[in-house]
Amino acid sequence: MNAKGYVAVLCAVCLLGAAVPSRGDSPLGTGIQQAQEGDYAAAVTTLRGVVDRLASNPQAKADLKTAYVYLGVAHLGLDQENDARRVFVSALKLDPALDLKTTDFPPRVVRFFEKVHQEAIASGTVKPAPKVAAKKSGGSGTTWLLVGGGVVAAGVGVAVLAGKKATNKPPVAGTIAATPGFTGIAAATQFTFAANGFSDPDRDVLTYSWDFGDGGTPGQGQNVTHVFGAERQYSVTVTANDGKGGQATSPAAPVAVKSLQATWRSTQGNVVRTWFIQQAGTTLSGTYTNTSCPGNGTLTGTVGNPRNVHLDAAISCYDHCLFDGVLDDAADNLSGNACGAQLTFTRQ
């Protein structure tokens, strides 16, 4: 390394508050140089040795912290994010106020470090500490960025690690869960949809946008509710966005929405009851026949969330008979109590 490059290495180390490694054969200085020159595998090996040696020396806290930071940088250069996260946490345990700046390190390193810092605080692994301003090197006001091939002065537009532009990775699609299931009643069932299993390789915060397939307003959020107004089958999808142009869409989830408008029949012993139901929104009406009673009766009632049905049936044998029941998951069988009798009506 030439004299200019060596001075740059020293300045980068000073930014972390570490003792300046000795020139030449210092393992810490060698590991930093390897990380700066993009020789990440060698840097990992060297800096792991430094960490093992310094971990038992309480007087070497500053050097140990520096070794952890550059070991994390080397792991990131190898796309070993779990290892980078682990050693950054080790550095934060030594100094909870450690705060890497984009004036000193590339944005990719700083973003990842900040995310690790926030996660460590949230989990209680690291205690919160006031942030401190990054130190300038040598009183000259010069700060340095770590890039492949050496260290360069800040402000020259360098925003890459090891000469490689950070590439955004799109989210990984998950699936859709539905409550009370994927079958409901038009105008009545309030479906709750959840986007499950979505993830982002870059750990970006995801936002979710829903298409319910009915031409209505898209839903927003990981969990949403929706009521379908008409009887038919809908295809529901959700798209996750990482805020950086990356997105992933779930497989379409088929949702069957049925109307109660149909002929329904129940047989109990020798008695056959038949309902001819009309549905308008959540209001039910229609006619009713009973083989034990002459003539036609009338039906009035309502349907409610999630698949509840209330009917008032009247026919010549009796003035009124109230029915309270629930439609099954397939929306083809309606079971409930009518005038003290447990009945099941089947869609015809």
C-alpha positions as CSV (number, residue, x, y, z in Angstrom):
1,M,0.0,0.0,0.0
2,N,1.3,3.5,-0.8
3,A,1.6,6.2,1.8
4,K,-1.5,8.0,0.7
5,G,-3.6,4.8,0.9
6,Y,-2.2,4.0,4.3
7,V,-3.2,7.4,5.6
8,A,-6.7,6.9,4.3
9,V,-6.9,3.6,6.2
10,L,-5.9,5.3,9.4
11,C,-8.6,8.0,8.9
12,A,-11.3,5.4,8.3
13,V,-10.3,3.6,11.5
14,C,-10.2,6.9,13.5
15,L,-13.9,7.4,12.6
16,L,-14.8,4.5,14.8
17,G,-12.8,5.8,17.7
18,A,-10.3,2.9,17.5
19,A,-6.7,3.0,18.1
20,V,-4.7,3.4,14.9
21,P,-3.3,0.0,13.9
22,S,0.4,-0.1,13.5
23,R,1.7,0.0,9.9
24,G,2.8,-3.1,8.2
25,D,2.0,-6.3,10.0
26,S,-0.9,-5.3,12.2
27,P,-3.6,-8.0,11.7
28,L,-6.4,-5.3,12.2
29,G,-4.8,-3.0,9.6
30,T,-4.4,-6.0,7.3
31,G,-8.0,-7.0,7.7
32,I,-9.3,-3.5,7.1
33,Q,-7.1,-3.2,3.9
34,Q,-8.4,-6.5,2.6
35,A,-12.0,-5.4,3.2
36,Q,-11.3,-2.1,1.4
37,E,-9.7,-3.9,-1.6
38,G,-12.6,-6.2,-2.0
39,D,-10.8,-9.3,-0.8
40,Y,-13.7,-10.2,1.5
41,A,-13.0,-13.8,2.1
42,A,-9.5,-13.0,3.2
43,A,-10.8,-10.1,5.3
44,V,-13.3,-12.4,7.1
45,T,-10.5,-14.8,7.9
46,T,-8.1,-12.1,9.2
47,L,-10.7,-10.2,11.2
48,R,-12.1,-13.3,12.8
49,G,-8.6,-14.0,14.1
50,V,-8.4,-10.4,15.4
51,V,-11.8,-10.7,17.1
52,D,-10.8,-14.0,18.8
53,R,-7.5,-12.4,20.0
54,L,-9.0,-9.2,21.3
55,A,-12.2,-10.5,22.8
56,S,-10.3,-11.5,26.0
57,N,-8.6,-8.2,26.3
58,P,-10.7,-5.6,28.1
59,Q,-8.2,-2.9,27.2
60,A,-8.8,-3.4,23.5
61,K,-12.5,-2.5,23.3
62,A,-12.0,0.2,20.7
63,D,-10.0,-2.1,18.4
64,L,-12.4,-4.9,18.9
65,K,-15.3,-2.7,18.0
66,T,-13.5,-1.6,14.8
67,A,-12.8,-5.3,13.9
68,Y,-16.4,-6.1,14.3
69,V,-17.5,-3.3,12.1
70,Y,-15.2,-4.2,9.2
71,L,-15.9,-7.9,9.7
72,G,-19.5,-7.0,9.1
73,V,-18.6,-5.0,6.0
74,A,-16.7,-8.0,4.7
75,H,-19.6,-10.3,5.3
76,L,-22.0,-7.9,3.5
77,G,-19.5,-7.9,0.6
78,L,-20.0,-11.7,0.5
79,D,-23.8,-11.3,0.8
80,Q,-23.7,-13.1,4.2
81,E,-26.3,-10.9,5.9
82,N,-26.9,-13.2,8.9
83,D,-23.2,-13.1,9.7
84,A,-23.0,-9.4,9.2
85,R,-26.0,-8.9,11.5
86,R,-24.3,-11.0,14.2
87,V,-21.0,-9.1,14.3
88,F,-22.7,-5.7,14.0
89,V,-24.7,-6.6,17.1
90,S,-21.5,-7.5,18.8
91,A,-20.1,-4.0,18.0
92,L,-23.3,-2.4,19.3
93,K,-23.0,-4.3,22.6
94,L,-19.6,-2.8,23.0
95,D,-20.9,0.7,22.1
96,P,-24.7,1.1,22.0
97,A,-24.1,4.7,20.7
98,L,-22.2,3.4,17.6
99,D,-23.7,5.2,14.6
100,L,-22.3,4.7,11.1
101,K,-22.8,7.6,8.7
102,T,-23.0,7.8,4.9
103,T,-20.2,10.4,5.1
104,D,-18.0,7.5,6.4
105,F,-19.5,4.3,4.9
106,P,-21.5,3.5,1.8
107,P,-25.3,3.8,2.0
108,R,-25.7,0.0,1.7
109,V,-23.6,-0.6,4.8
110,V,-25.3,2.3,6.8
111,R,-28.8,1.1,5.9
112,F,-28.2,-2.4,6.9
113,F,-26.4,-1.3,10.1
114,E,-29.3,1.0,11.1
115,K,-31.8,-1.9,10.5
116,V,-29.7,-4.2,12.7
117,H,-29.5,-1.4,15.3
118,Q,-33.3,-0.9,15.4
119,E,-33.9,-4.7,15.6
120,A,-31.4,-5.1,18.4
121,I,-33.1,-2.3,20.4
122,A,-36.6,-3.7,19.8
123,S,-35.5,-7.2,21.0
124,G,-33.7,-5.8,24.0
125,T,-30.4,-7.2,22.9
126,V,-28.9,-3.6,22.9
127,K,-30.0,-0.8,25.1
128,P,-31.0,2.5,23.5
129,A,-28.3,5.1,23.6
130,P,-28.1,8.7,22.4
131,K,-26.6,9.0,19.0
132,V,-23.3,10.7,18.7
133,A,-21.9,12.6,15.8
134,A,-19.2,10.8,13.7
135,K,-15.7,12.0,14.4
136,K,-13.7,13.8,11.7
137,S,-10.2,12.5,11.0
138,G,-7.1,14.3,12.0
139,G,-9.0,17.6,12.5
140,S,-8.8,18.2,8.7
141,G,-12.6,17.8,8.2
142,T,-12.0,15.0,5.7
143,T,-14.2,11.9,5.9
144,W,-13.8,8.7,4.0
145,L,-15.9,6.1,2.2
146,L,-15.0,2.4,2.0
147,V,-15.0,1.2,-1.6
148,G,-13.3,-1.6,-3.5
149,G,-9.7,-0.7,-4.2
150,G,-9.2,1.6,-1.2
151,V,-10.6,4.6,0.6
152,V,-11.7,7.8,-1.1
153,A,-12.8,11.2,0.2
154,A,-16.5,11.7,0.8
155,G,-18.5,13.9,-1.6
156,V,-17.2,12.3,-4.8
157,G,-20.5,10.5,-5.4
158,V,-19.3,7.0,-4.4
159,A,-22.3,5.0,-3.2
160,V,-21.3,1.4,-3.9
161,L,-19.6,-1.3,-1.9
162,A,-16.7,-3.1,-3.5
163,G,-17.4,-1.3,-6.8
164,K,-20.8,-3.1,-7.1
165,K,-24.1,-1.2,-7.3
166,A,-26.5,-2.3,-4.6
167,T,-29.3,-4.2,-6.4
168,N,-32.8,-4.1,-5.0
169,K,-34.3,-7.6,-4.6
170,P,-38.1,-7.8,-5.0
171,P,-40.3,-9.3,-2.3
172,V,-41.2,-12.9,-2.2
173,A,-44.9,-13.6,-2.7
174,G,-47.0,-15.3,-0.1
175,T,-50.6,-16.5,0.0
176,I,-54.1,-15.3,1.0
177,A,-56.1,-16.5,4.0
178,A,-59.8,-15.7,4.4
179,T,-62.2,-15.7,7.3
180,P,-64.9,-17.1,7.5
181,G,-63.6,-19.0,4.5
182,F,-63.7,-18.5,0.7
183,T,-67.5,-18.8,0.5
184,G,-70.1,-16.2,1.6
185,I,-73.4,-14.6,0.9
186,A,-73.8,-11.5,-1.4
187,A,-74.2,-8.2,0.5
188,A,-73.9,-9.9,3.9
189,T,-70.6,-11.8,4.5
190,Q,-67.8,-9.5,5.6
191,F,-64.7,-11.3,4.5
192,T,-61.4,-10.7,6.3
193,F,-58.4,-11.3,4.1
194,A,-54.8,-11.6,5.3
195,A,-51.6,-11.6,3.3
196,N,-49.5,-14.4,4.7
197,G,-45.9,-15.5,4.2
198,F,-44.7,-12.4,2.2
199,S,-41.1,-11.5,2.8
200,D,-38.4,-9.2,1.5
201,P,-34.7,-10.3,1.0
202,D,-33.6,-6.7,1.7
203,R,-35.8,-6.5,4.8
204,D,-37.6,-3.6,3.3
205,V,-40.9,-2.6,4.9
206,L,-43.7,-3.9,2.6
207,T,-47.0,-2.2,1.8
208,Y,-50.0,-4.2,0.5
209,S,-52.6,-3.4,-2.2
210,W,-55.6,-5.7,-2.7
211,D,-57.6,-6.3,-5.9
212,F,-60.9,-7.9,-5.0
213,G,-61.9,-8.6,-8.6
214,D,-65.2,-6.7,-8.3
215,G,-64.1,-3.4,-9.8
216,G,-64.3,-1.7,-6.4
217,T,-61.8,0.4,-4.5
218,P,-58.5,-1.5,-3.9
219,G,-57.8,-2.5,-0.3
220,Q,-54.7,-1.3,1.6
221,G,-52.9,-3.1,4.4
222,Q,-51.8,-6.6,5.3
223,N,-55.2,-7.4,6.7
224,V,-58.4,-6.0,5.0
225,T,-62.2,-6.6,5.1
226,H,-64.5,-6.6,2.1
227,V,-68.2,-7.3,1.3
228,F,-69.1,-8.5,-2.2
229,G,-72.4,-7.1,-3.5
230,A,-73.3,-9.6,-6.2
231,E,-73.5,-13.4,-6.6
232,R,-70.6,-14.8,-8.6
233,Q,-67.0,-16.1,-8.2
234,Y,-64.3,-13.5,-7.7
235,S,-60.5,-13.7,-8.0
236,V,-58.8,-11.9,-5.1
237,T,-55.1,-11.0,-5.3
238,V,-52.7,-8.9,-3.1
239,T,-49.5,-7.2,-4.3
240,A,-46.7,-6.4,-1.9
241,N,-44.4,-3.4,-2.7
242,D,-41.0,-2.7,-1.2
243,G,-41.0,1.0,-2.0
244,K,-38.1,0.7,-4.3
245,G,-39.8,-0.6,-7.4
246,G,-39.9,-4.2,-6.4
247,Q,-43.2,-6.1,-6.0
248,A,-44.7,-9.5,-5.8
249,T,-48.3,-10.7,-6.3
250,S,-50.0,-13.6,-4.6
251,P,-51.6,-16.4,-6.6
252,A,-55.3,-15.6,-7.2
253,A,-57.6,-16.8,-4.4
254,P,-61.1,-17.8,-5.7
255,V,-64.0,-16.5,-3.6
256,A,-67.5,-17.9,-4.2
257,V,-70.2,-15.5,-3.3
258,K,-73.7,-16.9,-3.5
259,S,-77.2,-15.5,-3.1
260,L,-80.0,-17.0,-1.0
261,Q,-82.3,-16.5,-3.9
262,A,-83.2,-20.1,-4.7
263,T,-85.6,-22.9,-3.8
264,W,-84.8,-24.6,-0.5
265,R,-86.3,-27.9,0.8
266,S,-86.5,-29.7,4.1
267,T,-87.9,-33.2,4.6
268,Q,-88.9,-34.2,8.2
269,G,-90.7,-37.5,8.4
270,N,-93.7,-37.2,6.0
271,V,-93.6,-33.4,6.0
272,V,-91.9,-31.5,3.2
273,R,-91.3,-27.8,3.6
274,T,-90.3,-25.7,0.6
275,W,-89.1,-22.1,0.6
276,F,-88.9,-20.0,-2.5
277,I,-86.6,-17.2,-1.3
278,Q,-85.9,-13.9,-3.0
279,Q,-83.0,-11.7,-1.9
280,A,-82.5,-8.0,-2.3
281,G,-79.4,-6.8,-0.5
282,T,-79.7,-8.2,3.0
283,T,-83.6,-8.4,2.8
284,L,-85.3,-11.7,2.2
285,S,-88.8,-12.4,1.0
286,G,-90.8,-15.2,-0.7
287,T,-93.4,-17.9,-0.5
288,Y,-93.6,-21.1,1.5
289,T,-95.4,-24.5,1.1
290,N,-95.8,-27.2,3.6
291,T,-97.3,-30.6,2.7
292,S,-99.2,-30.7,6.0
293,C,-100.9,-27.4,5.3
294,P,-103.0,-26.2,2.4
295,G,-102.1,-23.2,0.3
296,N,-99.1,-21.0,0.1
297,G,-97.5,-19.2,3.0
298,T,-95.2,-16.1,3.1
299,L,-91.6,-15.5,4.0
300,T,-89.9,-12.3,5.3
301,G,-86.5,-12.0,6.8
302,T,-82.9,-10.8,6.7
303,V,-79.4,-12.3,6.1
304,G,-76.4,-11.1,8.2
305,N,-72.7,-11.5,8.7
306,P,-71.1,-13.9,8.3
307,R,-73.8,-16.4,7.0
308,N,-76.7,-16.0,9.4
309,V,-80.4,-16.2,8.3
310,H,-83.5,-15.0,10.1
311,L,-87.0,-15.8,8.6
312,D,-90.5,-15.3,9.7
313,A,-92.7,-17.9,8.0
314,A,-96.5,-17.8,7.9
315,I,-99.0,-20.3,6.5
316,S,-102.6,-21.5,7.2
317,C,-101.6,-24.0,9.9
318,Y,-100.1,-21.3,12.1
319,D,-99.7,-17.5,12.0
320,H,-95.9,-17.3,12.4
321,C,-92.9,-19.5,12.8
322,L,-89.5,-17.9,13.3
323,F,-86.5,-19.6,11.9
324,D,-82.9,-18.7,12.9
325,G,-80.2,-20.6,11.1
326,V,-76.7,-20.6,9.6
327,L,-75.6,-21.4,6.1
328,D,-72.8,-24.0,5.8
329,D,-69.4,-23.4,4.4
330,A,-70.5,-24.4,0.9
331,A,-73.6,-22.1,1.2
332,D,-75.8,-25.0,0.1
333,N,-77.3,-26.2,3.4
334,L,-79.2,-23.9,5.8
335,S,-79.7,-25.4,9.3
336,G,-81.5,-23.9,12.3
337,N,-84.5,-24.0,14.6
338,A,-88.0,-23.4,13.4
339,C,-90.9,-23.4,15.9
340,G,-89.0,-25.8,18.2
341,A,-87.9,-28.2,15.4
342,Q,-84.3,-28.5,14.2
343,L,-84.5,-28.4,10.4
344,T,-82.0,-28.4,7.5
345,F,-83.0,-26.8,4.2
346,T,-81.0,-27.8,1.1
347,R,-80.5,-25.6,-2.0
348,Q,-82.4,-27.2,-4.9
